[in-house]
Amino acid sequence: MDFDQFDEKLMALEAVHQVEENPAQILVFLHGITGDSKTTWEAPSPPNEVPSEDDNEPALWVSKLLPNDFNANIYTCGWDWTVPNTMHDLAGSFIKTLSSLADNVLRQKHKSFPIVLVGHDLGGIIIQKAMLMFQDLSADPRYLRIAANIAGIILIDTPFEGTVGNFYSDNQGIEPLVNPQDNELVDTSYLELLHIQSSIRREVVADFYQLVIKFQQLKTIGPLTCFCSGSPQYQFDNALLYMEQVPEVKWRIIEVLPSRSDFNEKAEPEYKEFVKQVRDQIDFRRSAYRWIDMSDCFGWSTG
């Protein structure tokens, strides 16, 4: 596969927190439908707090809270869900965008840098597709460096089995979405990917099963973490159904009420759990295998 064919401009990577020297981790956050690189990860205002007129930019919990817990470079990645593109193109663009991180790390001569990818909603499916496409890479250091250092994946309300509540009036019909920027109806391409009958999403999810099984058998990654909503209940039930279909895949299932992709205080139980899961993903890889070369996992030859 020629990854130069993909348009890197489909994805926009933004550094929201940078460590001056020797970051210990890299965290990348990818939003889903109806979200963006800011509002999806925006810290809600405390109760009874009146926003200041000077607050032009939203406060992101990923840059407000996480630097207290990780010596990490933190990025959000944005994409335009109002413009139709294929899952293949989005995942390819995401890989090309991630390659810029590898370039930066190589310039700083870091030998290892655990990367944790966090996907919300359809962003989680895009991450799954990108992981599958890594298998088609040649031994190109721009991409191999990224794949070899992925320590974990955290998925938040990712519709593995499709969704019927938020975007669909029933199993057959698609409710239209409106672009908040211009109040125009949005192309339905991405909604169709989320439909419970979508063959594209089903194929990505089924192939991802097998890749994760391979990784976990080789002990290069630990259990994958999934935060899923208990409200509405179908969202949590769908996540459980996905995970129970292939018991060989080891998951950590975190139920949250309501759906959370935003936090305001370190003391919040959901935030503490999120931090714990990121640490567990990184610590498993570091303690068990000390950054072994993952080229064998993807079927590459480095000789």
C-alpha distance (Angstrom), angle and dihedral (degrees) to the residues before:
residue distance angle dihedral
M1 . . .
D2 3.77 . .
F3 3.78 105.6 .
D4 3.78 91.3 -173.5
Q5 3.81 86.5 77.1
F6 3.79 92.1 71.2
D7 3.76 121.6 92.7
E8 3.80 108.7 -122.0
K9 3.80 89.2 -164.5
L10 3.82 91.1 73.7
M11 3.80 86.5 76.8
A12 3.80 125.9 47.0
L13 3.79 116.4 -158.3
E14 3.80 115.6 -158.0
A15 3.79 126.0 -172.8
V16 3.81 108.2 -135.9
H17 3.81 95.2 173.1
Q18 3.80 129.7 17.8
V19 3.78 128.8 -171.2
E20 3.79 112.4 -139.5
E21 3.80 95.9 -137.2
N22 3.79 136.2 13.6
P23 3.80 104.9 -9.5
A24 3.78 111.1 -152.1
Q25 3.81 95.8 -150.4
I26 3.79 143.3 14.8
L27 3.81 119.5 -140.6
V28 3.81 120.7 -168.7
F29 3.83 123.0 -170.8
L30 3.83 121.1 -160.4
H31 3.82 120.0 -171.3
G32 3.79 129.6 -149.7
I33 3.80 139.5 -140.6
T34 3.83 116.9 -29.3
G35 3.81 89.8 12.7
D36 3.77 135.6 94.2
S37 3.80 139.2 -162.4
K38 3.80 91.9 -82.5
T39 3.80 114.5 28.7
T40 3.82 94.6 46.3
W41 3.80 89.4 60.2
E42 3.78 97.4 33.9
A43 3.81 117.7 134.7
P44 3.80 108.8 -125.2
S45 3.79 116.8 -122.9
P46 3.80 114.8 -102.0
P47 3.81 114.9 -102.4
N48 3.82 115.0 -78.7
E49 3.81 92.1 10.1
V50 3.79 114.0 137.0
P51 3.84 111.0 -144.1
S52 3.79 114.6 -119.3
E53 3.78 119.3 -118.9
D54 3.80 86.5 -125.5
D55 3.81 91.9 61.1
N56 3.80 96.5 100.7
E57 3.81 95.4 146.4
P58 3.80 122.1 54.7
A59 3.79 116.7 -115.4
L60 3.80 108.2 -116.5
W61 3.79 117.3 -148.0
V62 3.81 88.9 -151.6
S63 3.81 88.7 66.5
K64 3.81 97.9 28.6
L65 3.81 100.6 49.7
L66 3.80 110.4 16.1
P67 3.85 97.0 63.4
N68 3.80 86.9 64.6
D69 3.80 89.6 60.4
F70 3.80 104.7 32.1
N71 3.78 135.7 42.1
A72 3.77 87.2 -140.9
N73 3.75 145.1 137.8
I74 3.80 103.9 -124.8
Y75 3.81 125.6 -157.8
T76 3.77 137.2 180.0
C77 3.78 118.9 -153.3
G78 3.79 120.4 -151.5
W79 3.80 132.4 -163.6
D80 3.79 133.4 174.4
W81 3.80 110.4 -110.0
T82 3.82 90.8 -177.8
V83 3.82 91.2 69.3
P84 3.83 117.9 70.2
N85 3.80 117.5 -116.9
T86 3.78 133.2 150.9
M87 3.79 123.3 -102.7
H88 3.82 86.7 -119.7
D89 3.80 92.4 57.0
L90 3.81 94.0 44.5
A91 3.80 93.2 50.5
G92 3.81 91.7 45.1
S93 3.79 90.5 51.1
F94 3.80 90.0 48.4
I95 3.82 90.3 54.6
K96 3.80 91.8 49.0
T97 3.79 89.8 48.7
L98 3.78 91.4 51.0
S99 3.79 89.6 51.9
S100 3.80 89.2 70.6
L101 3.80 87.3 64.3
A102 3.79 90.3 55.6
D103 3.79 90.3 50.7
N104 3.80 90.8 54.0
V105 3.78 93.0 47.8
L106 3.78 93.3 47.6
R107 3.79 90.1 52.2
Q108 3.79 88.4 53.9
K109 3.82 89.3 48.7
H110 3.78 95.6 -124.6
K111 3.78 110.6 163.6
S112 3.79 95.1 -160.9
F113 3.76 134.5 16.9
P114 3.80 119.0 171.3
I115 3.79 111.1 -134.9
V116 3.79 121.7 -157.2
L117 3.80 117.0 -167.8
V118 3.81 117.8 -154.6
G119 3.80 118.3 -165.8
H120 3.80 128.1 -174.1
D121 3.81 122.2 -159.6
L122 3.83 110.6 -37.4
G123 3.82 88.0 0.3
G124 3.81 86.1 74.7
I125 3.81 91.3 56.4
I126 3.82 90.4 48.9
I127 3.82 89.2 53.4
Q128 3.81 90.2 49.9
K129 3.80 90.7 51.3
A130 3.82 91.1 48.0
M131 3.80 90.8 52.8
L132 3.80 89.3 53.6
M133 3.80 92.3 48.1
F134 3.81 90.5 53.4
Q135 3.81 85.8 73.3
D136 3.80 89.6 67.5
L137 3.78 95.1 55.1
S138 3.75 122.6 115.4
A139 3.79 118.8 -137.4
D140 3.79 91.4 -76.1
P141 3.82 109.3 149.8
R142 3.81 91.4 -146.1
Y143 3.79 90.2 68.7
L144 3.79 103.9 18.5
R145 3.80 89.8 61.9
I146 3.77 91.3 58.0
A147 3.82 96.1 45.4
A148 3.79 92.8 46.8
N149 3.79 92.2 57.0
I150 3.79 103.6 43.9
A151 3.79 102.0 125.0
G152 3.76 100.2 177.1
I153 3.78 150.8 -15.7
I154 3.79 126.0 -134.6
L155 3.80 117.6 -166.2
I156 3.81 122.0 -162.9
D157 3.81 117.5 -162.9
T158 3.79 92.1 -26.6
P159 3.84 110.1 174.2
F160 3.82 98.9 -130.3
E161 3.80 92.0 163.2
G162 3.80 95.6 34.4
T163 3.76 126.1 -102.3
V164 3.77 132.7 -98.2
G165 3.77 104.9 172.5
N166 3.76 111.1 57.6
F167 3.79 103.5 37.7
Y168 3.80 106.0 18.1
S169 3.76 131.9 67.1
D170 3.81 89.0 -156.3
N171 3.79 138.6 -16.8
Q172 3.78 92.6 -77.2
G173 3.77 106.9 36.3
I174 3.78 128.9 66.7
E175 3.77 119.6 -142.4
P176 3.81 110.5 -136.4
L177 3.78 119.3 -112.2
V178 3.77 122.2 -145.0
N179 3.78 123.6 -141.3
P180 3.82 104.5 -123.9
Q181 3.81 90.8 -149.1
D182 3.80 97.7 64.2
N183 3.82 104.0 4.1
E184 3.81 90.4 -118.9
L185 3.80 124.9 139.4
V186 3.80 113.5 -97.3
D187 3.79 126.0 -127.0
T188 3.81 108.9 -98.2
S189 3.84 97.5 -135.9
Y190 3.80 95.2 107.1
L191 3.77 93.4 41.6
E192 3.78 89.2 55.2
L193 3.81 88.9 55.0
L194 3.80 88.0 57.4
H195 3.79 94.2 48.8
I196 3.80 113.6 114.2
Q197 3.82 89.2 -122.3
S198 3.83 95.5 51.9
S199 3.82 108.6 131.9
I200 3.83 91.2 -166.7
R201 3.79 93.8 57.4
R202 3.80 91.8 42.4
E203 3.80 91.6 53.8
V204 3.82 92.6 49.0
V205 3.80 91.7 49.4
A206 3.83 94.2 46.5
D207 3.81 93.4 48.3
F208 3.78 90.6 45.9
Y209 3.81 88.8 57.4
Q210 3.78 90.8 60.3
L211 3.80 94.8 45.6
V212 3.80 92.5 51.4
I213 3.80 91.2 47.4
K214 3.81 88.4 54.5
F215 3.81 92.4 48.6
Q216 3.78 93.0 47.6
Q217 3.79 93.7 47.2
L218 3.81 88.4 54.4
K219 3.83 88.8 44.7
T220 3.79 93.3 -129.6
I221 3.80 90.9 129.7
G222 3.77 133.3 24.7
P223 3.80 128.3 -137.3
L224 3.78 113.2 -41.1
T225 3.80 116.6 -119.0
C226 3.78 123.6 -127.1
F227 3.80 123.6 -175.6
C228 3.79 108.6 -163.5
S229 3.77 135.0 175.6
G230 3.74 124.8 -107.8
S231 3.80 86.2 -163.4
P232 2.94 115.5 90.0
Q233 3.80 90.0 27.8
Y234 3.81 95.5 -145.7
Q235 3.81 89.8 66.6
F236 3.79 92.4 58.4
D237 3.82 91.6 41.8
N238 3.81 91.2 52.5
A239 3.80 91.2 51.4
L240 3.80 91.1 50.7
L241 3.80 90.6 48.2
Y242 3.81 90.4 52.9
M243 3.77 93.2 50.1
E244 3.80 95.3 45.1
Q245 3.81 94.4 52.2
V246 3.80 92.9 74.6
P247 3.81 108.4 27.1
E248 3.82 91.3 -175.9
V249 3.80 88.4 76.4
K250 3.80 110.3 85.2
W251 3.80 114.5 -142.1
R252 3.76 138.1 176.1
I253 3.80 105.4 -143.0
I254 3.80 115.5 -157.7
E255 3.80 116.9 -171.9
V256 3.78 116.2 -155.6
L257 3.80 131.6 -175.1
P258 2.94 114.2 -120.4
S259 3.80 113.3 8.3
R260 3.80 108.5 -81.4
S261 3.75 129.9 -162.0
D262 3.81 90.9 140.8
F263 3.79 133.7 64.1
N264 3.77 134.1 -178.5
E265 3.80 107.7 -172.8
K266 3.80 135.6 35.0
A267 3.79 89.0 -131.6
E268 3.80 93.3 64.8
P269 3.83 110.2 113.4
E270 3.82 92.0 -136.3
Y271 3.79 91.6 53.3
K272 3.81 92.1 48.3
E273 3.78 89.0 51.4
F274 3.79 91.4 49.5
V275 3.82 91.6 52.5
K276 3.80 90.6 47.3
Q277 3.79 91.8 52.4
V278 3.82 93.3 49.8
R279 3.80 90.0 50.1
D280 3.79 92.2 47.3
Q281 3.80 91.2 52.4
I282 3.81 92.2 50.6
D283 3.81 96.7 40.5
F284 3.81 92.9 51.0
R285 3.77 92.0 56.5
R286 3.81 95.0 41.9
S287 3.79 99.4 45.6
A288 3.78 99.0 38.5
Y289 3.77 103.5 42.2
R290 3.79 109.7 7.1
W291 3.77 94.8 -134.6
I292 3.78 100.4 -50.2
D293 3.77 117.7 -170.6
M294 3.81 108.3 -88.5
S295 3.79 93.9 -161.1
D296 3.80 89.9 104.3
C297 3.80 90.3 56.8
F298 3.79 91.6 57.7
G299 3.80 93.7 41.4
W300 3.80 94.5 -111.0
S301 3.75 125.7 145.2
T302 3.77 116.2 -137.2
G303 3.78 94.6 179.9
